[in-house]
């Protein structure tokens, strides 16, 4: 159990370095469109290579195009793009806190789209996450409030789009091989990012070795390592513990922002992040103790379907 828990934790921790890498790429003159496109393209190349390697070793293996996966990947791509775009306006530690709002957003979406009335645990969790966010974003320190409203809006839009991504993946055929699924989604992501940023990418003078370097790093830590770890560990430890381990992305991102970028972290922020983490853990522990219900909750879908998101 510990071995598989550690594997899932590594996947979650790898997500934590992405925002810091993106910030470093910005410092070298690259844009959100460039680095997101580079990550998606290189990630797709790596995943397709894995798919064709499997086909080479298994002659009976057949690749079946699934246009739903490309469309869902487009949603994933816009979510990643808006997240990276938010990093141009706000600190990396705040961007990841805003992305974590997808937890309570998934509860709301589940109620709206699936007609499932949130229970006391879900409502309590949502309230605690919102309260934790106030401290994590250091909103009580009026003197330090210099965050861009545009950046905050982009961060929240990214969280909403990621929640939509989770909802869309809930009805996918679970028999689709994971690498094939990831390859098609990431291809859809690359295509929509290219369309949105077509003009800037066509005129860009930054399509160089440096962009390849950052794109490779982002693809490795955001597109390749997480799905491999999640697919290897999650089936062994279950969705409840997986959900809790996934929250390691939050402290990892904040720690990397402090260590790599030199972002200051106030005591209030540490308290707020702790509240958010404990709230998510409370939600999943409560669900694990409750009787099994048919189907999966939005949060459970989040743990098993987030092969290659942000």
Beta strands, then each sheet from edge to edge (+ up, - down):
end
